[in-house]
Amino acid sequence: SSPFTFDASQSPLAEVDRLLSEAQNDREKSMLTALRGVIKDNNIALERQQEKAAAWHIRSAMHTVGSIRNFFIRRKTLSNQMQAMQAQLGKTSEQAQKEKLKKSIGEHKEFIAMLDQAIDTTVGHYRILVEESAIYPKEMFDKQLALAREEIKGNDWHNKELQSCFEKFEHHIKLLRQNKSSQLSVSSLRKDMVSAEYQK
């Protein structure tokens, strides 16, 4: 039988350290020292895996914000085009031209409805990314946030866009940590992604 009695309520490393301090002979110390090394290596490997996962999580959230904003820009373009056609329809007396405009307006409405569905689906996915950030240790996640911020420091257009997306995600992480869940609903997040002019 094992000469060691483990306390499952303690962390494995802390428990091995306790047992090491109580070891009765060199054989026990040798066994416990080897076990401590394995546990420490496993902890380091797990921490690195978590860091990689957190880094992916942050970048995925940033790019999801970018995708949502692109959907809104496309939606605004279609909405403007549709309004222009509706105005033209009111001024046109030629029947063939009216039918052509009506058909195009109908197609634009369908595209806008499809974009609205895509926006809501993508915002729902983004909301999950925000909520699941809580599974990572705060200190480690904040370190990965700092690293991501450092990577996008450039002044070119691409980095400026990423900085804006990053700041939006960071803002939502703060809301999550402040337990302001009402501001993290799909409808609230949708409104928060772009300025009001793109919501019309």
Buried (B, 14 or more C-beta within 10 A) or exposed (E): EEEBEEEEEEEBBEBBBEBBEEBEEEEBBEBBEEBBEEBEEEEEEEEEEBBEEBBEBBBBBBEBBBBBBEBBEBBBEBBEBBEEBEEBBEEBEEEEEBEBBEEBBEEBEEBBEEBEEBBBEBBEBBBEBBEEBEEBEEEEBBBBBEEBBEBBEEEEEEBEBBBBBBEBBBEBBEBBEEEEEEBBEBEBBBBBBBEEEBEE
